[in-house]
Amino acid sequence: MDANDPFEAVAPVAIESPCTLVCSIDSATGWCFGCGRTRDEIACWTSIDPAARRQVMATLPERMAILDG
């Protein structure tokens, strides 16, 4: 491997996601029934930094409890 070779293959970086492939938004809360995120959070998920993703993920258990309640 040559670190200076611009065509050298780069391993993809895995991005943690709460997605459960149940993509349906609750009209009352605006949260996804599958993961608890908002449409905006879902749309920008891959472009926000890891700290912002962790911040959103910290809110999801409470959101999901409300949706399940």
Buried (B, 14 or more C-beta within 10 A) or exposed (E): EEEEEEEEEEEEEEEEEBEEEEEEBEEEEEBBBBBBBBEEBBEBBEEEEEEEBEEBBEEBEEBBEEBEE
